[in-house]
Amino acid sequence: MSKIRVLVTDDSAFMRKVIGDILSGDPEIEVIDRAKNGLECVEKCKQLSPDVLTLDIEMPVMNGLEALEKIMADCPLPVVMLSSLTREGADATIQALELGAFDFITKPSGPISLDIHKVADRLVERVKAAASAKGRIRRTLRPSRPSAPEPMRPSPASVTATLRTTQSPVPKALPRFPSSGKARLVVLGTSTGGPKALQQVLTPIPASFPAPIAIVQHMPAGFTKSLAQRLDSLCHIRVTEVTDGEWLEPGTAYIAPGGYHFEVHQVNGKLQAHLHQQEPRGGHRPSVDVLFESASRLTNVDKWAIIMTGMGNDGTKGLKQMKELGPVTSIVEDESSCVVFGMPRAAIQAGVADHVAPLEKIPELLCNLLH
């Protein structure tokens, strides 16, 4: 089997060497070259056609975001970003994921991390996952200021697992959702590819959406707040990083903070967020399973569960428990639109997927189901 050909880009000669050595130490990976800034990176991508690119964000001449935008427009390939743990680094990382980066790794201690070996295993894992997703990377020509689409109205047509191949026109008027007389809750889990997928799913949802949406996106602490703020600026619904004890209201999406599990509890018939730092589940904190299992224990609540792109199987166990303890309708992202068909595949293979739909159809499907 041919090796994964990787181009390493960082303005620090030390970081280029260490990252290159980490990757070259794996028998499945070959570091074909190194670049010291974004401009050199773009040129070498065109010349060498690597399978995967690792890309620093803060660089002279042309920074990582500028280079990424050019690469995704001209010669798209899977890109793993290396980000600092600063607020600025988090904001830039969210922009990179929006531009089409496959995933990111945080440098443990700043731009020149002498302890980069702490994330060596994670870096190798992400590069291998990125290589396996190479065929799914698309050209992304983003408008300079992306705007949220008009909110969609639930279609009167019956909802099936296979939706129409053309999206129905989106009317100007906001939809009216009939009251069910019970509390409603949507729970959603995603991982690799999730930030961009969340943008595509949440932006068409109207402000009048009649349920809170509780979300687990696998991300480190600090990055989820930047993600929530970015999505909030684009969506009709409110999007926020959830806080412990916060009441969950319709028309709002609540994203679990990195480093904390997110549970939904019932207090006097109302839904309330509960955050804690118990052991990671399957290596994840927040964990989709933890969120879904908490939802399974809620009574007199109409529930919908969504599993989207991501590595592994987080969410399947929790969705099974939701199915066992009470009615829930599940939506799982179709392989055709997944960046990584891991979590959705696990749910489908376990037989807990009621509807399987490509990403662009999920908002319409969800609105129809709640209607």
Helices and strands as residue ranges (DSSP letters): E 4-9, H 13-24, E 29-35, H 38-48, E 52-56, H 64-74, E 79-83, H 87-99, E 103-106, G 116-119, H 120-132, G 134-136, E 183-190, H 194-202, E 213-217, H 223-234, E 238-241, E 252-255, E 261-267, E 270-276, H 288-296, E 301-307, H 316-325, E 329-333, G 335-337, H 343-349, E 355-357, G 359-361, H 362-370
